[in-house]
Amino acid sequence: MDFRNGMPMLALVERAAEAVAPKAVARHRAERPARPDYDRIERVAALWEECGLAVVSTAVLAVSLEFSSFEDLWLPFLGGSTGFATFARDLNDATGGALATHLREIVQAEYGKRGFILTARAFAVAGIVPGS
């Protein structure tokens, strides 16, 4: 089992998708609604304060997902339960399985053929409504 910190799961899939179908990835990104970039917890806290919340506190949460195999990672994408999973499933179908093949190659090169852990971060923010 490889316990190194890894690249977040969706970033791995997106990297593989860019390698096999860069134009499809560019179209997918262009079709997504624009949303603010909250890549730092300070930006999220500032948004809460701008909305009038007081005593804003923050934390960065580490999230780890353990996968026993490549299939353990890939099979949920085939269900298309989210917009990105649907995109990945449809792109894999359109490329004759090239997305899954390239993703498997990336995972095995970076984590080996056995189980692996992917980590990500999440921001937690809490605030108090004044006067409550």
C-alpha positions as CSV (number, residue, x, y, z in Angstrom):
1,M,0.0,0.0,0.0
2,D,1.4,3.4,-1.0
3,F,0.7,6.0,1.7
4,R,2.3,9.0,-0.1
5,N,0.1,12.1,-0.5
6,G,-1.3,11.9,-3.9
7,M,-3.1,14.0,-6.5
8,P,-6.8,14.5,-5.8
9,M,-9.0,12.0,-7.7
10,L,-10.7,14.3,-10.1
11,A,-7.4,16.0,-11.0
12,L,-6.1,12.5,-12.0
13,V,-9.1,11.8,-14.2
14,E,-8.9,15.3,-15.8
15,R,-5.2,14.9,-16.5
16,A,-5.9,11.6,-18.3
17,A,-8.8,13.2,-20.2
18,E,-6.6,16.1,-21.3
19,A,-4.1,13.5,-22.7
20,V,-6.7,11.6,-24.8
21,A,-9.2,14.3,-25.8
22,P,-7.9,17.9,-25.1
23,K,-10.6,19.5,-27.2
24,A,-13.4,17.7,-25.4
25,V,-11.9,18.8,-22.0
26,A,-11.7,22.4,-23.2
27,R,-15.4,22.2,-24.3
28,H,-16.4,20.7,-21.0
29,R,-14.7,23.5,-19.1
30,A,-16.2,26.2,-21.3
31,E,-19.7,24.8,-20.7
32,R,-19.4,24.9,-16.9
33,P,-20.9,27.9,-15.3
34,A,-18.4,30.4,-14.1
35,R,-17.9,30.5,-10.4
36,P,-15.6,32.3,-8.1
37,D,-12.2,30.8,-7.3
38,Y,-11.9,30.0,-3.6
39,D,-8.5,28.3,-3.7
40,R,-7.4,29.8,-0.3
41,I,-9.3,29.6,3.0
42,E,-8.8,33.3,3.5
43,R,-10.9,34.0,0.5
44,V,-13.7,31.8,1.8
45,A,-13.6,33.5,5.2
46,A,-13.6,36.9,3.6
47,L,-16.8,36.0,1.7
48,W,-18.5,35.0,4.9
49,E,-17.5,38.2,6.5
50,E,-18.7,40.2,3.5
51,C,-22.1,38.5,4.0
52,G,-22.3,39.9,7.5
53,L,-21.2,37.0,9.6
54,A,-19.2,37.6,12.7
55,V,-16.7,35.5,14.7
56,V,-15.6,33.6,11.5
57,S,-13.4,30.7,12.2
58,T,-11.8,28.4,9.7
59,A,-10.1,25.0,9.4
60,V,-8.5,23.0,6.6
61,L,-9.7,19.4,6.6
62,A,-7.6,16.6,5.1
63,V,-9.7,14.0,3.3
64,S,-8.2,10.6,2.3
65,L,-9.8,8.0,0.1
66,E,-8.3,4.5,0.0
67,F,-8.6,2.4,-3.2
68,S,-7.9,-1.3,-3.3
69,S,-7.3,-1.2,-7.1
70,F,-7.7,0.9,-10.2
71,E,-11.2,-0.6,-10.7
72,D,-12.2,0.7,-7.2
73,L,-11.3,4.2,-8.4
74,W,-12.8,3.9,-11.9
75,L,-16.1,2.0,-11.5
76,P,-18.0,4.9,-9.8
77,F,-17.4,7.1,-12.8
78,L,-19.2,4.6,-15.0
79,G,-22.4,5.3,-13.0
80,G,-22.3,8.9,-14.0
81,S,-23.7,10.1,-10.6
82,T,-22.2,13.6,-11.0
83,G,-21.7,15.9,-13.9
84,F,-18.0,15.2,-14.0
85,A,-18.5,11.4,-13.7
86,T,-21.0,11.6,-16.6
87,F,-18.5,13.5,-18.7
88,A,-15.7,11.0,-17.9
89,R,-18.0,8.0,-18.7
90,D,-19.2,9.6,-22.0
91,L,-15.6,10.6,-22.9
92,N,-14.4,7.1,-22.2
93,D,-17.1,5.7,-24.4
94,A,-16.3,8.2,-27.2
95,T,-12.6,7.3,-27.1
96,G,-13.2,3.6,-27.2
97,G,-11.9,3.2,-23.6
98,A,-8.8,5.4,-24.0
99,L,-9.6,7.5,-21.0
100,A,-9.8,4.5,-18.7
101,T,-6.6,3.0,-20.3
102,H,-4.6,6.2,-19.8
103,L,-5.9,6.8,-16.3
104,R,-4.9,3.2,-15.4
105,E,-1.4,4.0,-16.8
106,I,-1.1,7.2,-14.7
107,V,-2.3,5.5,-11.5
108,Q,0.0,2.5,-12.0
109,A,3.0,4.7,-12.8
110,E,2.4,6.9,-9.7
111,Y,1.0,4.4,-7.2
112,G,1.8,0.9,-8.5
113,K,-0.7,-1.9,-9.2
114,R,-1.8,-2.4,-5.6
115,G,-4.0,-0.3,-3.4
116,F,-3.4,3.4,-3.0
117,I,-4.6,6.5,-1.2
118,L,-5.6,9.8,-2.7
119,T,-5.8,12.8,-0.5
120,A,-7.5,16.2,-0.9
121,R,-8.3,19.2,1.2
122,A,-11.6,20.8,2.2
123,F,-12.2,24.1,3.8
124,A,-14.5,24.4,6.8
125,V,-15.8,27.8,7.8
126,A,-18.2,28.8,10.6
127,G,-19.6,32.1,11.5
128,I,-22.3,33.7,13.7
129,V,-25.2,35.8,12.5
130,P,-25.0,39.0,14.5
131,G,-27.8,39.4,16.9
132,S,-28.7,35.8,17.1
